Structures are given as structure tokens and as C-alpha cells.
Amino acid sequence: MSDPLIGDILDAVRDRGVKAVLEYTEAFDHVRLSPDDLIWNPLAEAPAVIDPAVREAVDFAMDQIRRFHEATRPAPVTVNQAPGLILREVFQPLGRVGLYVPNGQFPLVSSLMMTAIPAQVAGVTDLVVAIAPRGHVTSDPVWLYVLQKLGIRQVLRVGGAQAIAALGYGLPGLPPVDLIAGPGNRYVAWAKQELFRRGVTGIDVIAGPSEVLVISQDTAFAPLVALDLLAQAEHDPDAKAYLVSWNPDLIAAVKDYIASHVNPADRLGQIEYILVANANEAVQTANRIAPEHLGLIGAEVEPLWPQLTTAGALFVGRLAGQALGDYVAGPSHVLPTGHTGRFLSGLSTRTFMRRISVIQTEDALPAAFLEAGQVLAHLEGLRYHEQSLAVRQQLRGQEGL
């Protein structure tokens, strides 16, 4: 899915650079910036001073995120495939990465932590962060504290598709990036996909708008279920929340709770209630929807989690609200949306690394490898493939060429 305007924005930023970025920022964000305002170095500011309770919470969250990603960082593998044949799989960090951080209706400082820390653990040393110039990002002490603690030297004070274009194509003083990561609205997601389609830059996942699906049976958990649905629905009017249950009383109780607690003025996403016949149908429904977040609340449904194969992340147990994962559990909250969990995974250190295969030979390589390769090359009619292997077969055991 795309939008013709997205292509126009990307083309304009590619062709006209800073001028186009400033024009779109004024048109969409109603902020007039000068060229000197675009790029900001938080490390040039005095150290941020914030409320001790907030600082403690931020530090705690950062520690948990870093701990999880250090534990799950992929390690190199060496396989002694045969005498004279050593195979390796190694991982190299990307060179330069752009991180998009939402700053729309809700400034998501947590998304900065959930993208920057996995990138840093992966070994990326050159990070640029794009944040829309709404509010007071450059003067807000919490934003400044997090940016400084992460060691971010370059902030692009631009949001939306024009920010994605600037990261991908680059601007004076802002070299283009190898990959863009981070959640955003549908326009940000479309812009990332279009840059990837053009071969300009890599992207992480299709992240946004937000989704949650909860499977539960016990009416005693109606408030928990309702709040988990609302916690994702409040992100964006385009967000989607689903309750799947084979207990009509629970569905009724959740509807009543939401009706009595939600302000009609709140701009919430869609909430859908799906009554199924049994647990098997609940699993099938969840796997078909492939939600970003999937919660299992209650002893009757928690054992279903191994059968749920397409969610971005699973939240098992009554204390495992999605908000726990959004802030402090450890795994990144940047997860696939729009049914893409069927074939995509959430952001992790792997997002910011390239996997490289290394095939190393010695003269003890068994002749069978070269012989079988020649047969297959001949079968496919690729004569130079065949000849390159035949020459090597003659060289086995010889010194040099």
C-alpha cells in the first residue's frame, strides 16, 4: 500500500534537499525552521537534570533493554564441514543507521531507547535520530537526558515522510544511512517501504499503526483485558484492538468496562470483539490476524502460547500487560504490524547486523566436493562454473597456482 504524495515527497527531498524538507515541515507540522535548525547535537548541551524518579525509571528501562539484547546478540559460528573445509557464519554491524522516533500526539521517548540500544549492542557506532519538531524536544530535559545517556550526537529535527527521505537520501552535513528503523504512522511506514523498494536504504519492519489481540476467558479479568485493549487503541485512531474469547460474558463485561471508563472525546483506534467456539478457533483466529501484540490472560488460555506462531510478541500471564513490554521488560517494542508478523520479526540486534558466510578451504578438501560441483554445473549448462572447479581439482595438493 502506498500514497502518491509519499513518492512526491521522496522525490522532492532527493532533488531539492533542505529546501524541500523545510517546506514540508512547515506544511505538515506548522513549524518554520531555518537550515541551521535542522540538525542538533544534544551532547553540546549542558548535562540534563531531571526528576530523580524519572531518571531512575529511565535508567532501569535502559538496563533491562540492554541486558536482554546483549544476551540475544547473535554469535559467530564455525563448522568443520569436512577435512579442509571450514565454514563460518559471522555478523557485522551496519555502518550508519537512522532511527525514527514518533513525536506526534504522544512523544515516545521509549521508542528512542527501544531502537538505539539494540543498535548499539549490535555494534553500530554512527546513529542519527529523527524527531519531529513538535513540542520542545531540544529543551525538554527528559529527551535531552535520554539522548545524552545514549551518546547521540546528531538529531534531525524533522518528522514524517520528509524525515525518512532526508535519512535515506542525505542532506548537507547529514550523510545517507544504510538502514532506517523505528515505528511511525502509516505515512512513515509507506515512506520507508518506498525507499526500500527503490533500493535506497534498508528498513527494519512495517511498524505501525499499533495492534493488540487478547485471548481470555475469565470474567474476573475484564478490567485487565479492557485496559490492554485501550492501551494500544490510545496510540492512534488507526490502531486496532481485538478481544478473542469463547465466553460471551467476558466480552459483555469488557464492553461495559470500556463504555463506563472511556471519555468519548478520546481519539481511540478500533476495538473488535470476536466470539469463537473454542480454544482451537481462538488460536486459528489469532494466527490469521498476526497481531503486533498478543496477550493471554488467565490460566485457561496461557498454555496456548506455543501454538501462536505469527504475533510480533506474546504476553503471557495476568501481569504481562503490553505496557510492560512497551517500557521495561527488555525486548524491543518495535514489532511487525499489518499482518506482516507472518513473515517478519520484531526489531533486535539482528536488525542492525549483516550475516556473512565464510567458506574457507585447505588442500585437504575432499575431491568429492569438487567432483559433485562439476556434475551440477554441467547439468545446468554453466561451463565456466564447471571449468573453475575442474582447475581446482587439478590443483589439489599442489603449492600455489
C-alpha positions as CSV (number, residue, x, y, z in Angstrom):
1,M,0.0,0.0,0.0
2,S,1.3,3.5,-0.8
3,D,0.2,7.1,-1.4
4,P,1.2,9.2,-4.5
5,L,2.1,12.0,-2.1
6,I,4.7,9.9,-0.4
7,G,6.5,9.4,-3.7
8,D,6.3,13.2,-4.4
9,I,7.8,13.9,-1.0
10,L,10.7,11.5,-1.5
11,D,11.4,12.9,-5.0
12,A,11.3,16.5,-3.8
13,V,13.8,15.8,-0.9
14,R,16.0,13.8,-3.2
15,D,16.1,16.6,-5.8
16,R,15.8,19.8,-3.7
17,G,17.2,18.7,-0.4
18,V,17.0,21.1,2.6
19,K,14.6,23.4,0.9
20,A,12.0,20.7,0.4
21,V,12.4,19.4,3.9
22,L,11.8,22.9,5.3
23,E,8.7,23.3,3.1
24,Y,7.1,20.0,4.1
25,T,7.9,20.6,7.8
26,E,6.1,23.9,7.7
27,A,3.2,22.5,5.7
28,F,2.6,19.4,7.8
29,D,4.0,20.3,11.3
30,H,3.3,24.0,11.2
31,V,6.8,24.8,12.3
32,R,9.1,27.2,10.4
33,L,12.7,26.1,10.7
34,S,15.9,27.6,9.2
35,P,18.5,25.3,7.7
36,D,20.6,25.8,10.8
37,D,17.8,24.4,13.0
38,L,17.6,21.1,11.2
39,I,20.5,19.2,12.9
40,W,21.1,19.4,16.6
41,N,23.8,17.9,18.8
42,P,22.5,17.0,22.3
43,L,26.0,16.4,23.6
44,A,26.8,20.0,23.0
45,E,24.2,21.0,25.7
46,A,24.8,21.1,29.4
47,P,24.0,17.8,31.1
48,A,20.3,17.3,31.6
49,V,18.8,17.5,35.1
50,I,15.5,15.6,35.5
51,D,13.3,14.4,38.3
52,P,15.1,11.6,40.3
53,A,12.1,9.2,40.0
54,V,12.0,9.7,36.2
55,R,15.8,9.3,36.0
56,E,15.6,6.1,38.0
57,A,12.8,4.7,35.7
58,V,14.7,5.6,32.5
59,D,17.9,4.1,33.8
60,F,16.0,0.9,34.9
61,A,14.4,0.6,31.5
62,M,17.7,1.1,29.7
63,D,19.4,-1.5,31.8
64,Q,16.7,-4.1,31.1
65,I,16.7,-3.4,27.3
66,R,20.5,-3.6,27.2
67,R,20.6,-6.8,29.3
68,F,18.2,-8.6,27.0
69,H,19.8,-7.6,23.8
70,E,23.3,-8.4,25.0
71,A,22.0,-11.9,25.9
72,T,20.4,-12.4,22.5
73,R,23.1,-10.9,20.2
74,P,23.9,-13.5,17.6
75,A,27.3,-15.1,18.0
76,P,29.6,-16.3,15.1
77,V,29.5,-20.0,14.3
78,T,32.3,-22.2,12.9
79,V,31.5,-25.5,11.3
80,N,34.3,-28.0,10.3
81,Q,32.3,-29.3,7.4
82,A,34.9,-31.7,6.2
83,P,38.8,-32.0,6.3
84,G,40.0,-28.9,4.5
85,L,36.6,-27.2,4.5
86,I,35.9,-24.7,7.3
87,L,32.6,-22.8,7.2
88,R,31.8,-19.8,9.2
89,E,28.8,-17.5,9.8
90,V,29.9,-14.1,11.1
91,F,27.9,-10.9,11.9
92,Q,29.0,-7.4,11.1
93,P,27.2,-4.2,12.3
94,L,25.8,-1.8,9.8
95,G,27.8,1.4,9.2
96,R,25.2,4.2,9.7
97,V,21.7,3.9,10.9
98,G,18.8,6.3,11.1
99,L,16.3,5.9,13.9
100,Y,12.8,7.4,13.6
101,V,11.2,8.4,16.9
102,P,7.4,9.3,16.9
103,N,6.7,12.7,18.3
104,G,3.1,13.2,17.3
105,Q,0.1,13.0,19.6
106,F,2.4,11.3,22.1
107,P,6.2,11.9,22.3
108,L,7.5,8.3,22.6
109,V,10.9,8.7,24.3
110,S,10.6,4.9,25.0
111,S,10.9,4.3,21.3
112,L,14.3,6.0,21.3
113,M,15.5,3.6,23.9
114,M,13.9,0.6,22.1
115,T,15.7,1.3,18.9
116,A,19.0,2.9,19.9
117,I,20.0,0.4,22.5
118,P,19.7,-2.7,20.2
119,A,21.6,-0.9,17.5
120,Q,24.4,0.0,19.9
121,V,24.6,-3.5,21.3
122,A,24.8,-4.8,17.7
123,G,27.9,-2.6,17.3
124,V,26.5,0.4,15.3
125,T,28.5,3.4,16.2
126,D,27.0,6.0,13.8
127,L,23.4,6.8,14.7
128,V,21.2,9.7,13.7
129,V,17.8,10.2,15.3
130,A,14.9,11.9,13.5
131,I,12.3,13.5,15.8
132,A,9.5,15.9,14.6
133,P,10.0,19.4,15.9
134,R,6.7,19.5,17.7
135,G,6.8,20.5,21.4
136,H,10.1,21.2,22.9
137,V,12.4,18.3,22.1
138,T,15.5,20.4,22.2
139,S,14.6,21.9,25.6
140,D,12.8,19.0,27.2
141,P,15.1,17.7,30.0
142,V,13.9,14.1,29.7
143,W,14.5,13.9,25.9
144,L,17.9,15.5,26.5
145,Y,18.8,13.1,29.3
146,V,18.0,10.1,27.2
147,L,19.8,11.4,24.1
148,Q,22.8,12.3,26.2
149,K,22.9,9.0,28.0
150,L,22.7,7.1,24.7
151,G,25.5,9.3,23.3
152,I,23.5,10.5,20.3
153,R,25.4,13.3,18.5
154,Q,23.1,14.0,15.7
155,V,19.3,14.7,15.8
156,L,17.4,15.6,12.7
157,R,14.6,17.8,13.9
158,V,12.2,16.6,11.2
159,G,9.3,14.1,11.2
160,G,7.0,12.4,8.7
161,A,7.9,11.2,5.3
162,Q,10.2,14.1,4.7
163,A,12.4,12.9,7.6
164,I,12.5,9.4,6.1
165,A,13.5,10.9,2.8
166,A,16.3,13.0,4.4
167,L,17.7,10.0,6.2
168,G,17.7,7.9,3.0
169,Y,19.0,10.5,0.5
170,G,21.0,12.6,2.9
171,L,21.4,16.3,3.3
172,P,24.5,18.6,3.6
173,G,26.1,17.6,6.9
174,L,23.8,14.5,7.1
175,P,25.2,11.5,5.2
176,P,22.6,9.0,4.0
177,V,22.0,6.0,6.2
178,D,22.3,2.3,5.5
179,L,19.0,1.4,7.3
180,I,16.1,3.2,8.8
181,A,14.4,1.8,11.9
182,G,11.6,2.8,14.2
183,P,7.8,2.9,14.3
184,G,5.6,5.6,12.9
185,N,2.2,6.3,11.4
186,R,1.1,4.9,8.0
187,Y,2.8,7.7,6.1
188,V,6.1,7.0,7.8
189,A,5.7,3.2,7.1
190,W,4.8,3.9,3.4
191,A,7.9,6.2,3.0
192,K,10.2,3.5,4.5
193,Q,8.7,0.9,2.2
194,E,9.1,3.1,-0.9
195,L,12.8,3.9,-0.1
196,F,13.4,0.2,0.3
197,R,11.6,-0.6,-3.0
198,R,13.8,2.0,-4.7
199,G,16.9,0.3,-3.3
200,V,17.9,3.5,-1.4
201,T,18.1,2.0,2.1
202,G,17.2,-0.9,4.3
203,I,14.4,-0.9,6.7
204,D,13.5,-2.8,9.9
205,V,9.9,-3.9,10.0
206,I,6.5,-2.5,9.0
207,A,5.8,-0.9,12.4
208,G,2.6,1.0,12.8
209,P,-0.2,1.7,13.4
210,S,-0.4,-0.3,16.7
211,E,-2.3,-3.6,17.2
212,V,-3.2,-5.8,20.0
213,L,-5.2,-9.0,20.3
214,V,-6.1,-10.5,23.7
215,I,-7.3,-14.0,24.3
216,S,-9.1,-14.5,27.6
217,Q,-11.9,-16.5,29.2
218,D,-12.3,-15.4,32.8
219,T,-14.7,-12.5,33.5
220,A,-12.7,-11.7,36.6
221,F,-10.0,-10.3,34.3
222,A,-12.4,-8.0,32.4
223,P,-10.7,-4.8,33.7
224,L,-7.2,-6.1,32.7
225,V,-8.4,-7.1,29.3
226,A,-10.2,-3.8,28.7
227,L,-7.1,-1.8,29.8
228,D,-4.8,-3.8,27.5
229,L,-7.2,-3.1,24.6
230,L,-7.3,0.6,25.4
231,A,-3.6,0.8,26.0
232,Q,-3.0,0.1,22.3
233,A,-6.1,1.8,21.0
234,E,-4.9,5.1,22.5
235,H,-1.8,5.2,20.3
236,D,-3.6,6.2,17.1
237,P,-7.1,6.4,15.6
238,D,-5.8,3.8,13.1
239,A,-4.8,1.4,15.8
240,K,-6.6,-1.9,16.1
241,A,-7.5,-3.9,19.2
242,Y,-9.2,-7.4,19.3
243,L,-10.7,-9.4,22.0
244,V,-11.0,-13.1,21.2
245,S,-12.9,-15.3,23.6
246,W,-15.4,-18.1,23.7
247,N,-17.0,-16.6,26.8
248,P,-19.8,-14.1,25.8
249,D,-20.0,-12.9,29.4
250,L,-16.4,-11.7,29.3
251,I,-17.0,-9.9,26.1
252,A,-20.0,-8.2,27.6
253,A,-18.1,-7.3,30.8
254,V,-15.2,-5.8,28.8
255,K,-17.6,-3.7,26.7
256,D,-19.3,-2.4,29.8
257,Y,-16.0,-1.5,31.4
258,I,-14.8,0.4,28.3
259,A,-18.2,2.2,28.0
260,S,-18.1,3.3,31.6
261,H,-14.4,4.4,31.7
262,V,-13.6,5.9,28.3
263,N,-14.0,9.6,27.6
264,P,-16.0,10.0,24.3
265,A,-13.5,12.7,23.3
266,D,-10.6,10.3,23.3
267,R,-9.3,9.6,19.8
268,L,-9.1,5.8,20.0
269,G,-8.5,3.1,17.5
270,Q,-10.9,0.4,16.5
271,I,-11.9,-2.3,19.1
272,E,-13.3,-5.5,17.7
273,Y,-14.9,-8.3,19.7
274,I,-14.6,-11.8,18.3
275,L,-16.7,-14.6,19.8
276,V,-15.3,-18.0,18.8
277,A,-16.4,-21.6,19.5
278,N,-13.4,-22.9,21.4
279,A,-9.7,-22.6,22.1
280,N,-8.7,-24.1,18.7
281,E,-10.7,-21.4,16.9
282,A,-9.2,-18.7,19.0
283,V,-5.7,-19.9,18.0
284,Q,-6.6,-20.0,14.4
285,T,-8.1,-16.5,14.5
286,A,-5.1,-15.1,16.2
287,N,-2.7,-16.7,13.8
288,R,-4.7,-15.4,10.9
289,I,-4.7,-11.8,12.2
290,A,-1.0,-12.0,13.2
291,P,-1.2,-9.0,15.6
292,E,1.7,-6.9,16.8
293,H,1.0,-7.7,20.4
294,L,-0.9,-10.9,21.6
295,G,-1.9,-11.2,25.2
296,L,-3.0,-14.4,27.0
297,I,-4.7,-13.6,30.3
298,G,-6.0,-16.4,32.6
299,A,-4.9,-19.9,33.5
300,E,-7.2,-21.5,30.9
301,V,-5.6,-19.7,27.9
302,E,-2.0,-19.2,29.0
303,P,-0.9,-22.7,27.9
304,L,-1.9,-21.9,24.3
305,W,1.1,-19.7,23.7
306,P,3.3,-22.3,21.9
307,Q,0.5,-22.6,19.2
308,L,0.5,-18.9,18.5
309,T,3.0,-18.5,15.7
310,T,2.5,-15.2,13.9
311,A,2.4,-12.5,16.6
312,G,5.1,-9.9,16.9
313,A,5.3,-10.5,20.6
314,L,3.4,-12.7,23.1
315,F,2.4,-11.5,26.6
316,V,1.6,-14.5,28.8
317,G,0.1,-14.1,32.3
318,R,-2.0,-11.6,34.1
319,L,0.9,-9.4,35.0
320,A,2.3,-9.3,31.4
321,G,0.4,-6.3,30.1
322,Q,1.6,-4.9,26.8
323,A,2.7,-1.8,28.6
324,L,5.3,-3.9,30.4
325,G,6.8,-4.7,27.0
326,D,6.4,-1.2,25.8
327,Y,8.7,0.2,28.5
328,V,10.7,-2.1,30.7
329,A,10.6,-5.9,30.0
330,G,13.6,-5.9,27.7
331,P,12.7,-6.9,24.1
332,S,12.2,-4.0,21.7
333,H,8.6,-2.8,21.3
334,V,9.2,-2.1,17.6
335,L,7.2,-5.0,16.2
336,P,5.6,-6.0,12.8
337,T,2.1,-4.8,12.1
338,G,-0.5,-5.2,9.4
339,H,-0.4,-9.0,9.3
340,T,3.3,-8.9,8.5
341,G,4.1,-11.0,11.6
342,R,3.5,-14.0,9.3
343,F,6.9,-13.4,7.8
344,L,8.7,-10.6,9.8
345,S,10.1,-10.5,13.3
346,G,10.4,-7.6,15.8
347,L,13.4,-5.3,16.0
348,S,16.5,-6.8,17.6
349,T,20.3,-6.7,17.3
350,R,19.9,-8.8,14.2
351,T,18.1,-5.8,12.5
352,F,21.3,-3.9,12.7
353,M,23.7,-6.6,11.6
354,R,24.6,-8.3,8.3
355,R,25.2,-12.1,8.3
356,I,28.1,-13.2,6.2
357,S,29.0,-16.7,5.2
358,V,32.7,-17.5,5.0
359,I,33.8,-20.6,3.0
360,Q,37.5,-21.4,3.7
361,T,39.4,-24.3,2.1
362,E,42.6,-26.1,2.6
363,D,44.3,-28.6,0.3
364,A,42.9,-31.5,2.2
365,L,39.5,-30.7,0.8
366,P,37.9,-34.0,-0.3
367,A,37.7,-34.4,-4.1
368,A,34.0,-35.3,-3.7
369,F,33.1,-31.6,-3.3
370,L,34.8,-30.5,-6.5
371,E,33.5,-33.5,-8.4
372,A,29.9,-33.1,-7.3
373,G,30.1,-29.4,-8.1
374,Q,31.3,-30.1,-11.6
375,V,28.5,-32.5,-12.3
376,L,25.9,-30.0,-11.1
377,A,27.5,-27.2,-13.2
378,H,27.5,-29.4,-16.2
379,L,23.8,-30.3,-15.6
380,E,22.9,-26.6,-15.6
381,G,25.0,-25.8,-18.6
382,L,27.3,-23.4,-16.9
383,R,30.6,-24.3,-18.4
384,Y,32.8,-21.8,-16.7
385,H,31.5,-22.9,-13.3
386,E,32.4,-26.4,-14.3
387,Q,35.9,-25.4,-15.6
388,S,36.6,-23.3,-12.4
389,L,36.0,-26.4,-10.3
390,A,37.9,-28.7,-12.7
391,V,41.0,-26.5,-12.5
392,R,40.8,-26.5,-8.7
393,Q,40.6,-30.3,-8.7
394,Q,43.9,-30.4,-10.6
395,L,45.4,-28.1,-8.0
396,R,44.5,-30.2,-5.0
397,G,47.7,-30.9,-3.1
398,Q,49.8,-28.6,-5.1
399,E,51.6,-25.5,-3.8
400,G,50.3,-22.2,-5.1
401,L,48.8,-21.9,-8.6
